[in-house]
Amino acid sequence: MIEREKLEPLLRGHSIGSQIVCLEETDSTNLEICRRRAGGAGHGLLVTAEKQNAGKGRRGRTWVSNPEGNLYFSLLLCPSLEVSDASLLTPLMAMAVCAAVRENGVEAGIKWPNDVVADGRKLCGILTELFLENDGFYVVIGTGINVNQTAFLQELGARATSLYEQAGHFFDRERLLARVLLLFEGYYEKVLKEHSLAGLREEYEAHLLNQNAAVEVLDPKGAWKGVALGIDDGGELLVRREDGRVETVYAGEVSVRGIYGYV
């Protein structure tokens, strides 16, 4: 289980992780954040769990969260942003995870908008949720990173991987989590200051596996194909259609997959 006593000193003095709750088991760390927000919890609350019974992924999918030495955590944010700018936060955790993983010697990249991928397989999933309140809103970012998992079910093995599989050794989860959160805090403060991803686009695109790749856009109005060019200042994907038109693809509305595989 994640040790609060080991994690707290690594985050001391920072707003992100200023409050830490470490659980053995819960339904969902995102739901746990919401319950604690209703009870008065404030910005920077971090909730971790060794196992989730009802972990959530994007677009209503389930995130399988078994107690295999992985990281499952959620973060409560009360940003000084307009609701319309809340989507700017979506790419930040993926950037932080990707950078931290690379620092630890594992080559990883981002499948837009916020899956972290290594060796063509999913290493990390992220779900960002926005909740309106009477006097504003708050955001919950839930993250699952496959860290020390040594094996996967056969049906997941072709699509999922872990840091252990990639590096061949176990990782200190508290140190990895602290590094992810500190990187995230730096990106978060930059977005709060600029109200844009313009200053982070270059770094995000350096991690972006979809860039200049053939993709299929799974739009409810009808799937179509094109080439992913990168992101705009709002974090949305720019895709050039086969007829040359460049379309802006919004993460909340559609999914994007590679023509020749997951990425």
Secondary structure as UniProt FT lines:
FT   HELIX           4..11
FT   TURN            12..13
FT   TURN            16..17
FT   STRAND          19..26
FT   HELIX           29..38
FT   TURN            39..40
FT   TURN            43..44
FT   STRAND          45..52
FT   HELIX           58..60
FT   STRAND          71..77
FT   HELIX           83..89
FT   HELIX           90..103
FT   TURN            104..105
FT   STRAND          109..111
FT   TURN            112..114
FT   STRAND          115..118
FT   TURN            119..120
FT   STRAND          121..133
FT   TURN            134..135
FT   STRAND          136..145
FT   HELIX           154..157
FT   TURN            158..159
FT   HELIX           163..167
FT   HELIX           173..194
FT   TURN            198..200
FT   HELIX           201..207
FT   TURN            209..212
FT   STRAND          214..218
FT   TURN            220..221
FT   STRAND          224..231
FT   TURN            233..234
FT   STRAND          237..241
FT   TURN            242..243
FT   STRAND          246..249
FT   TURN            251..253
FT   STRAND          255..258
FT   TURN            259..260
//
